[in-house]
Amino acid sequence: SATVSSILNGSRSNTRVSPETRERVASIAKDLGYRPNAIARALVQRSTNIVGFYFGYGHLEPHDPFHAEVLTGLQNGCGETQRDLIIHYSFYRRGLDEVYRELVGGKIDGLIALAAPSDPLIRRLIDARLPVVAMTDAIQGMPSVIADDAHGSRLIADHLHEKGHRAIFYRTCPGESDSAGRRYAAFEARAEELGMKVYPATTTDWKGSLGEAELDLMRRRRELGITAAVCWGDPSANALLSHCLREGVSVPDELAIAGFNGIEPPVEPARRLTTVRASWSRVAQRAVELLVEVIEGRAVELRTVLPTEFQPGDTT
């Protein structure tokens, strides 16, 4: 009956039901091994208690320290807010429209997005009714949780200036990244204020392989007066460290090296990298918390900025 259905699915009903009746129905259902249909319950309650995660930079790799931190934060956030998590992939889909329909089709209550601002799916989602919160890379017009990349980069510039460096090789991100872009812009601006010259060059891949322009700067570093290198991320810095080791370049005596992220490696590294610590797990966790607030109809700030911390090492 409608009364039994209302009790089992937790839906609202105009029919008054006594506590005794509710208890009796629940007891019989338990004896019969009944479990409410999740889809039916979602339709009635207009909520699935599931949030999605969209990663716009290819495959998530659990062994990647940054990816692992993000996944940890998402799980912590979902645990705190009592939500389930779906990681969205689109291996078998062919078009943007199909992926978009999948996301807004009612399977999830809201979405965490880690993607470039120009991602075509993100542009579609801005105007959708689905609650979406961006993380790491800020999206215009969308609530976003980011690390204070700019502050961290200014701290690196100050540190290198205090060490006497005046010409800096800056390894920029190989793809479009709002977070990495903020780091470079802040570093360049602070370097100019301090009278330091910056020589930027883009890495060839996300793992930090050196491209021809970078190799040329390394070969000409004495001619240009370059005594330090700043890398958009720690993997890029570690790749440069390995290159210096192979080429006999002493770090930090001949070239100081600084990174960004500060994620603790699983084993003790041979060198302690000078870097900036950004807690990506906390960024991800806060993004989930903020998304739940949006889902529940609460007003939130468009930009949430979490602090970063300078971590000096033995590479500068």
NUMIFI-720943 format. One line per 4 residues: number of its first residue (from 1); their letters; for each residue x negated, y, z of C-alpha. Coordinates in nm, 2 decimals, padded with zeros to 4 digits, always signed. Example, Ala and Ser with C-alpha at 12.3 -4.5 7.8 and 13.67 -1.06 7.14 Angstrom:
% residues 2
1	as	-01.23/-00.45/+00.78; -01.37/-00.11/+00.71
END
This chain:
% residues 316
1	satv	+00.00/+00.00/+00.00; -00.09/+00.37/-00.02; -00.14/+00.37/+00.36; -00.39/+00.09/+00.35
5	ssil	-00.57/+00.24/+00.06; -00.59/+00.57/+00.24; -00.74/+00.41/+00.55; -01.00/+00.19/+00.37
9	ngsr	-01.12/+00.46/+00.13; -01.12/+00.74/+00.39; -00.90/+00.96/+00.17; -00.65/+01.22/+00.30
13	sntr	-00.29/+01.13/+00.30; +00.04/+01.30/+00.39; +00.14/+00.98/+00.57; +00.08/+00.98/+00.95
17	vspe	-00.11/+00.67/+01.06; -00.15/+00.58/+01.42; -00.49/+00.49/+01.57; -00.36/+00.14/+01.64
21	trer	-00.26/+00.08/+01.27; -00.60/+00.21/+01.15; -00.78/-00.02/+01.39; -00.57/-00.32/+01.28
25	vasi	-00.62/-00.25/+00.91; -01.00/-00.21/+00.96; -01.02/-00.53/+01.16; -00.83/-00.73/+00.89
29	akdl	-01.05/-00.58/+00.62; -01.37/-00.68/+00.82; -01.24/-01.04/+00.86; -01.18/-01.06/+00.48
33	gyrp	-01.52/-00.91/+00.40; -01.36/-00.62/+00.22; -01.59/-00.34/+00.10; -01.45/-00.01/-00.04
37	naia	-01.51/+00.04/-00.41; -01.78/+00.31/-00.44; -01.64/+00.45/-00.76; -01.29/+00.47/-00.63
41	ralv	-01.40/+00.63/-00.31; -01.60/+00.89/-00.51; -01.30/+00.97/-00.72; -01.08/+01.02/-00.41
45	qrst	-01.34/+01.22/-00.21; -01.49/+01.40/-00.51; -01.83/+01.31/-00.38; -02.08/+01.03/-00.43
49	nivg	-02.33/+01.13/-00.16; -02.59/+01.07/-00.43; -02.84/+01.33/-00.55; -03.05/+01.30/-00.86
53	fyfg	-03.41/+01.39/-00.94; -03.52/+01.50/-01.29; -03.89/+01.51/-01.37; -03.97/+01.70/-01.69
57	yghl	-04.34/+01.61/-01.72; -04.33/+01.26/-01.84; -04.34/+00.95/-01.63; -04.36/+00.96/-01.25
61	ephd	-04.67/+00.76/-01.14; -04.66/+00.65/-00.77; -05.04/+00.62/-00.76; -05.07/+00.99/-00.85
65	pfha	-05.12/+01.19/-00.52; -04.89/+01.47/-00.63; -04.62/+01.24/-00.75; -04.64/+01.04/-00.43
69	evlt	-04.60/+01.35/-00.22; -04.30/+01.46/-00.41; -04.13/+01.12/-00.38; -04.21/+01.11/-00.01
73	glqn	-04.05/+01.45/+00.04; -03.74/+01.35/-00.16; -03.70/+01.04/+00.05; -03.74/+01.24/+00.38
77	gcge	-03.49/+01.50/+00.26; -03.23/+01.23/+00.16; -03.28/+01.05/+00.49; -03.22/+01.37/+00.69
81	tqrd	-02.91/+01.46/+00.49; -02.78/+01.10/+00.46; -02.79/+01.10/+00.08; -02.89/+00.84/-00.17
85	liih	-03.14/+00.92/-00.44; -03.13/+00.84/-00.81; -03.45/+00.91/-01.01; -03.34/+01.01/-01.36
89	ysfy	-03.52/+00.87/-01.66; -03.41/+00.87/-02.02; -03.62/+00.61/-02.19; -03.33/+00.46/-02.39
93	rrgl	-03.14/+00.78/-02.47; -03.19/+00.97/-02.80; -03.05/+01.32/-02.76; -03.03/+01.61/-02.52
97	devy	-02.65/+01.60/-02.53; -02.64/+01.24/-02.41; -02.88/+01.31/-02.12; -02.69/+01.62/-02.02
101	relv	-02.36/+01.43/-02.02; -02.51/+01.16/-01.81; -02.62/+01.41/-01.54; -02.29/+01.61/-01.53
105	ggki	-02.07/+01.30/-01.56; -02.00/+01.26/-01.19; -02.26/+01.00/-01.09; -02.44/+01.25/-00.87
109	dgli	-02.33/+01.54/-00.66; -02.63/+01.75/-00.75; -02.98/+01.75/-00.90; -03.34/+01.83/-00.79
113	alaa	-03.54/+01.94/-01.10; -03.91/+01.96/-01.14; -03.96/+02.08/-01.49; -04.09/+02.37/-01.70
117	psdp	-03.86/+02.68/-01.73; -03.84/+02.62/-02.10; -03.73/+02.26/-02.07; -03.42/+02.25/-02.30
121	lirr	-03.23/+02.04/-02.04; -03.30/+02.29/-01.77; -03.16/+02.57/-01.99; -02.84/+02.37/-02.04
125	lida	-02.81/+02.29/-01.66; -02.83/+02.66/-01.56; -02.47/+02.71/-01.70; -02.34/+02.38/-01.58
129	rlpv	-02.11/+02.33/-01.28; -02.35/+02.07/-01.14; -02.54/+02.21/-00.84; -02.91/+02.22/-00.93
133	vamt	-03.22/+02.32/-00.72; -03.56/+02.36/-00.88; -03.88/+02.27/-00.70; -04.25/+02.36/-00.76
137	daiq	-04.18/+02.55/-01.08; -03.93/+02.83/-01.02; -03.64/+02.86/-01.27; -03.48/+03.20/-01.33
141	gmps	-03.12/+03.20/-01.22; -03.15/+02.87/-01.02; -03.23/+02.83/-00.65; -03.59/+02.73/-00.64
145	viad	-03.83/+02.60/-00.37; -04.20/+02.67/-00.44; -04.53/+02.69/-00.26; -04.70/+03.02/-00.22
149	dahg	-04.94/+02.96/-00.51; -05.02/+03.33/-00.55; -05.14/+03.37/-00.19; -05.35/+03.06/-00.21
153	srli	-05.52/+03.17/-00.52; -05.60/+03.51/-00.37; -05.76/+03.34/-00.08; -05.99/+03.14/-00.32
157	adhl	-06.09/+03.46/-00.49; -06.17/+03.63/-00.16; -06.37/+03.32/-00.05; -06.58/+03.32/-00.37
161	hekg	-06.64/+03.69/-00.36; -06.77/+03.66/+00.00; -07.00/+03.39/-00.12; -07.15/+03.63/-00.37
165	hrai	-07.00/+03.49/-00.69; -06.92/+03.75/-00.96; -06.85/+03.55/-01.28; -06.59/+03.26/-01.26
169	fyrt	-06.50/+02.98/-01.50; -06.13/+02.92/-01.45; -05.99/+02.58/-01.58; -05.62/+02.65/-01.67
173	cpge	-05.33/+02.40/-01.69; -05.30/+02.19/-02.01; -04.92/+02.24/-02.03; -04.66/+02.49/-01.94
177	sdsa	-04.63/+02.51/-01.56; -04.48/+02.80/-01.37; -04.67/+02.70/-01.06; -05.01/+02.68/-01.23
181	grry	-04.93/+03.01/-01.41; -04.87/+03.19/-01.08; -05.21/+03.06/-00.96; -05.40/+03.19/-01.25
185	aafe	-05.22/+03.53/-01.26; -05.28/+03.59/-00.89; -05.65/+03.48/-00.91; -05.72/+03.69/-01.22
189	arae	-05.55/+04.00/-01.06; -05.74/+03.96/-00.73; -06.07/+03.89/-00.92; -06.03/+04.22/-01.11
193	elgm	-05.97/+04.40/-00.78; -06.29/+04.26/-00.65; -06.49/+04.33/-00.96; -06.53/+03.96/-01.07
197	kvyp	-06.53/+03.85/-01.43; -06.31/+03.55/-01.52; -06.37/+03.32/-01.81; -06.05/+03.10/-01.86
201	attt	-06.04/+02.78/-02.07; -05.76/+02.52/-02.09; -05.82/+02.16/-01.99; -05.74/+01.90/-02.25
205	dwkg	-05.52/+01.68/-02.03; -05.36/+01.65/-01.69; -05.65/+01.44/-01.56; -05.89/+01.72/-01.62
209	slge	-06.10/+01.61/-01.92; -06.32/+01.89/-02.04; -06.24/+02.03/-02.38; -06.48/+02.18/-02.63
213	aeld	-06.42/+02.54/-02.51; -06.49/+02.43/-02.15; -06.80/+02.24/-02.25; -06.93/+02.55/-02.43
217	lmrr	-06.88/+02.77/-02.12; -07.06/+02.51/-01.91; -07.35/+02.51/-02.15; -07.36/+02.90/-02.15
221	rrel	-07.30/+02.95/-01.78; -07.65/+03.09/-01.71; -07.63/+03.33/-02.00; -07.28/+03.45/-01.88
225	gita	-07.38/+03.45/-01.51; -07.11/+03.20/-01.42; -07.18/+03.06/-01.07; -06.84/+02.92/-00.97
229	avcw	-06.55/+02.73/-01.12; -06.18/+02.74/-01.01; -05.95/+02.47/-01.12; -05.57/+02.49/-01.14
233	gdps	-05.54/+02.15/-00.96; -05.76/+01.91/-00.76; -05.77/+01.64/-01.03; -05.92/+01.90/-01.26
237	anal	-06.17/+02.00/-00.99; -06.27/+01.64/-00.93; -06.32/+01.58/-01.30; -06.55/+01.88/-01.32
241	lshc	-06.74/+01.75/-01.01; -06.79/+01.42/-01.19; -06.91/+01.60/-01.51; -07.16/+01.80/-01.30
245	lreg	-07.29/+01.48/-01.14; -07.35/+01.32/-01.48; -07.51/+01.64/-01.63; -07.74/+01.70/-01.33
249	vsvp	-07.56/+02.02/-01.22; -07.60/+02.08/-00.85; -07.28/+02.16/-00.66; -07.25/+02.42/-00.50
253	dela	-07.61/+02.54/-00.56; -07.58/+02.58/-00.94; -07.20/+02.58/-00.96; -06.94/+02.62/-00.68
257	iagf	-06.61/+02.44/-00.75; -06.27/+02.50/-00.60; -05.93/+02.33/-00.66; -05.57/+02.36/-00.56
261	ngie	-05.32/+02.12/-00.39; -05.53/+01.98/-00.10; -05.36/+01.64/-00.10; -05.55/+01.39/+00.12
265	ppve	-05.70/+01.11/-00.09; -05.64/+00.75/+00.02; -06.01/+00.70/+00.09; -06.27/+00.93/+00.23
269	parr	-06.42/+01.12/-00.07; -06.80/+01.16/-00.13; -06.75/+01.54/-00.14; -06.51/+01.75/+00.05
273	lttv	-06.35/+01.98/-00.21; -06.28/+02.34/-00.13; -05.91/+02.38/-00.21; -05.57/+02.52/-00.11
277	rasw	-05.33/+02.29/+00.07; -04.97/+02.31/-00.06; -04.73/+02.07/+00.11; -04.55/+01.93/-00.18
281	srva	-04.37/+01.68/+00.03; -04.22/+01.96/+00.24; -04.13/+02.15/-00.08; -03.94/+01.84/-00.21
285	qrav	-03.77/+01.79/+00.13; -03.66/+02.15/+00.15; -03.53/+02.13/-00.20; -03.30/+01.84/-00.10
289	ellv	-03.18/+02.03/+00.21; -03.11/+02.34/+00.00; -02.93/+02.13/-00.26; -02.70/+01.99/+00.01
293	evie	-02.62/+02.34/+00.12; -02.53/+02.43/-00.24; -02.31/+02.12/-00.27; -02.13/+02.21/+00.05
297	grav	-02.06/+02.56/-00.09; -02.30/+02.76/+00.13; -02.48/+03.06/+00.00; -02.86/+03.01/-00.04
301	elrt	-03.15/+03.23/-00.14; -03.26/+03.21/-00.51; -03.63/+03.18/-00.40; -03.77/+02.99/-00.11
305	vlpt	-04.15/+03.01/-00.07; -04.33/+02.78/+00.16; -04.68/+02.87/+00.29; -05.02/+02.75/+00.16
309	efqp	-05.34/+02.71/+00.35; -05.70/+02.76/+00.24; -05.92/+02.46/+00.31; -06.30/+02.52/+00.28
313	gdtt	-06.51/+02.23/+00.18; -06.87/+02.15/+00.08; -06.83/+02.23/-00.29; -06.85/+02.61/-00.25
END
